[in-house]
Amino acid sequence: MDNIAEMKIPRFGIYYYPWYSAARWRQHPRRHTPRIGEYHSGDEKLVAHHAKQLQALGVDFIVIEALLETDWNFEETFAATLQLCRTLKAHQIEFTFLVDTFGGVYREELIDQFSSLVDMLREKSLISDNHKLPLYFFSPQLPLATDLTDRFDDSFECYFPIFIPDWNYPNAQRLEALARLGYIPFWTQTDRMFALHGHASVVPGYDDLLLARDPQLAPVVPREDGLTLVEQFRRAVETGADNVLIYGWNEYFETTTIEPTLEYGDFYLELTRELIAQVRQGLPIQLPADIGQPRPAAPVYLSPELELAARRHPDGVPRWDQDDHVADLDAPSAAAVEQGHAFYRDVLVTNTGMKPWRIATMTHAIRLGIRLRAPTGEVVREGRAELGTHDILPKHSVRTDLGIEVTGLQQGTYQAEIDVVWEGKFWFGSTQCRTLTI
């Protein structure tokens, strides 16, 4: 195609994931790291930075991943979502939501859980019955999609992004049936791309091999130094879609991100912006001659504090809230075994992080923890000790006794891992290991 001037100009949306925290970054391996480091999605600096980048990108709307209340990271993600939405509103950027309906529970329960989430979004004035944009529900099975439509279609326009590995080249009859049910493509390989319900989707590449799924969700799509994204844009426009969804801004575990990274620099951000501009101006969709090649880039620091935090790491990359929560431990080399418990007496715990530990006000407690591992590596027992009732400021210390029950354990040698833990979130990674013989 030499020119698309006479073709339909679609609206562009991009998927955004507000779920990143220290616990999430540690959850899975990945191939890329943001230039700004392993950020916390709820941080005001981060959200303001992303809003400016998204505004400059030129997309028409953002599709925000919304987790159900049963998700282990719901509370933190929902708080980050509220911060993001406030900032997007201030920048006059439209947004809607993608609800991940997977969860391994009965579909009746999922309907109730989604109703609860909708009520929460309504209460925060993030959606209403005259919501301008569709709501998306990721990949529900047919009975659930039908129930969701029956319950919510009077208030919202509902679509269901899906990826089906055996689609191959669906015939017109099957496409028509899928469209009637509200299904749209999440993404697919370029030569299999089509539009459903006026939607097409594009990716810069895809690779979820590090997640070691069984079975693997989808085939690997190489990035080809930007050529894949160019071809996907070209094909998406050829389908005549009204909306082109870009997957995605920051999905690091499936390697689809276009956010600037240490590995690629700003290449995919700039390329996506250029491709959107080409479509809107009716120009040929092609790799811009002056965009260069993706290449590694230096970290970017959004504050002096983050630059200071980066000095903790050989790669010079800040870990955001992980750097806020760092401890130095001094525990006895041997435990005292008394009445079925092993005690490490007078453990010295020092806050060597960037921020106070808000012991008195945090929803999830920060404690001193111990994990006992058998010779096989299995964690067989855990124990905790309180760190007092007052906030612990940077460079300040407390002392505490740490015990763990050993009654009923087989005789032998165990590995005792002592560390500070933010309950429900993460262990600090400042572990001291001790050998415990029972």
JOMOVEN-V332124 format. One record per run of one state. SS is the DSSP state (A for helix, B for strand, O for the rest). FROM is the first residue (numbers start at 1). LEN is the number of residues. Records with the same first field share a line. If there is no record, write none. Layout:
SS = FROM-LEN ; FROM-LEN
//
This chain:
O = 1-10 ; 17-5 ; 26-8 ; 35-9 ; 58-3 ; 67-7 ; 91-3 ; 101-6 ; 124-11 ; 139-3 ; 153-5 ; 163-2 ; 168-4 ; 181-2 ; 186-4 ; 193-3 ; 197-2 ; 203-3 ; 207-2 ; 212-9 ; 222-2 ; 239-4 ; 247-14 ; 262-3 ; 266-1 ; 281-23 ; 311-10 ; 325-2 ; 331-5 ; 339-2 ; 352-5 ; 358-8 ; 374-5 ; 386-6 ; 393-4 ; 406-7 ; 423-3 ; 428-4 ; 438-1
B = 11-6 ; 34-1 ; 61-6 ; 94-7 ; 135-4 ; 158-5 ; 183-3 ; 196-1 ; 199-4 ; 206-1 ; 221-1 ; 243-4 ; 261-1 ; 265-1 ; 327-4 ; 336-3 ; 341-11 ; 357-1 ; 366-8 ; 379-7 ; 392-1 ; 397-9 ; 413-10 ; 426-2 ; 432-6
A = 22-4 ; 44-14 ; 74-17 ; 107-17 ; 142-11 ; 165-3 ; 172-9 ; 190-3 ; 209-3 ; 224-15 ; 267-14 ; 304-7 ; 321-4
//
